[in-house]
């Protein structure tokens, strides 16, 4: 896969290394769609693609101090994403085989978190925040983020206006942000709340 470097990539990498969240948001916007297209071709699963791309960018943010020293950021990003994707696929295959062999009573396992689920803790916070939302906000959020529906489509399905749908979404995002604000970086929240789309 060939990823075209952003025109201001070097500047962004130095800013990100210093903890600039706006620069990281720009970096995320510049590359996440290309990575999503690549991962989706391998996994053929939009849900898995979203998790992998989010986790790769969370890993980048957590290790941001190394970014200015990379010879080629786009090569590093591609290799990181490729390796992470195949590790996730291997883990999924292993888990599936284990469940078949051991039976349903052994499906739930515990152990230390690893790189294959780096975003799970963060996503659990998001899920808890969503659970606190009023029912209508939950519906709008789910239809928008998980079903990829536009506000006009959501309005038609729920029997509300598009403006009401937008209002519910705005309130939902505000509530989610407030709920998790003390538990994670704002930039990680941005990654998890931005829909992953294919170019």
Number of C-alpha atoms within 10 A of each C-alpha: 11 10 14 10 14 14 9 10 17 16 12 21 23 18 19 24 21 13 16 14 18 13 20 24 16 15 18 19 13 16 18 21 17 19 25 23 19 21 24 19 11 13 16 12 11 18 12 17 24 20 21 26 28 25 24 24 25 21 16 19 20 14 11 19 16 14 20 19 11 12 9 12 17 17 15 13 16 18 13 15 21 18 11 19 24 14 14 18 16 12 13 13 12 12 13 12 12 14 15 12 10 10 10 10 7 11 13 7 5 6 5 4 11 9 13 18 14 17 21 15 12 19 16 11 17 18 12 13 18 21 12 14 17 12 11 14 22 17 17 26 25 16 18 19 15 12 11 15 15 15 20 14 17 24 18 12 11 14 10 14 15 17 12 14 26 20 13 19 22 13 16 22 17 11 17 21 18 11 16 17 12 9 10 13 15 14 20 21 20 16 20 21 16 13 15 22 15 15 9
